[in-house]
Amino acid sequence: MKNNGIRETKFTTDNLRFLYPAPANEESLYSVLTKWSVVISEYGISVNSNKETEEGVTAIIELSAVLKQKSKELFIQSIVGKIAVQDKLELTSIAQSIITRLLDQIFFIEQKEEKESIKIISEHVKEVFEFIKEYFASYFDYTQKAPSYLLLYFKESLKANAESLKKLVVNNGIEMEEIGVIISEIIEHTITERTSINTYSQINYYKDLFHQFLSGDGTLTCSFIRDTLYKFNYNSESFILNEYERLNKASSQLHSIKEKIALLSYELKKVNQFLSTSKNAFLRYLPSVKEQVGNWIIEEIRFLEKGTLPIEYANTLNESDNKIHTSLSVAKLAVIIRLLVVDKIIINRTVAPMLRIVGRTFSTLQKDDISVGSLETKYHAPDKATIGTVIPLLLT
């Protein structure tokens, strides 16, 4: 199963040796962190049952302070004792994962009870976490999930950036363009409650991407958007398909094979010369945008160089029965699709790619080729008159 780049740290007898195993009569980093987890759990139980006493809470806070100091000391001892860089990376990754779980334990309690005592314990754990992140940054695992308290802050920040980008897109008329669908996908992915943005690398990726879009003078063009998506290796399926369609459309408008090859060769040159400054990618487990689009262009050029299409296949390209023809307007079709999504008949995870498929598959009374930008606009902002005419159609 794909996990969108999130690294899951599994604890086994073999890899727990990295947490500085000590003799039975001595404490180890693992035993201290485990004890801390138990203390936090017991605190949560006492709070939920209203059985905490002032003396008990004071004792827990004092023990937490001791565990904080021991965790730092034992981590330093552990990492200094490692020679190989891989061992240091493994140690930091495991310790980081356990401390993240401690912070999530505390965050869960804080959502129910706002007490000064839990805030103090929370600061203890955060201090150890920030200590590792600051002083051992070269070993810190940025592919891991960030603690919940940080995710809450980061996601609010990303939502604010997404809203700013949304306004910028509208002000520049980009939402009606083909590339506008990709921007809508990026915005939707960051503002939805079910977003899979959970790791430091994912958060940094979107933060840098939004900064690139929003750092200008308020002007946003299709070419700048496309260049930026190449630069940040936005290798989503929808953007790759968008590029294929753009190149296909440009090539189909030329008459001779020589012209088509010249156009595609120029596009290949541009793709190869894009500078990808980001070390990250939208999907880490897939090839880059440059690789996928570049390979596609190369195959197209090879195909054109070989000559014409087979007769049987060429004939099929002239047929008009490769779409579902309707007597609807674009606005009515958009409303009907939206109703199917609301009623969970259509259950695609994201709307933008689904609308692209609808645009390619359906034709309306006025147009054989539906503008995806127009379809998306009418999907998200249906007018009352169209809704009023669609409802009787569905009831008859």
Beta strands, then each sheet from edge to edge (+ up, - down):
strand 1: 324-325
strand 2: 362-363
sheet 1: 1+ 2+
end
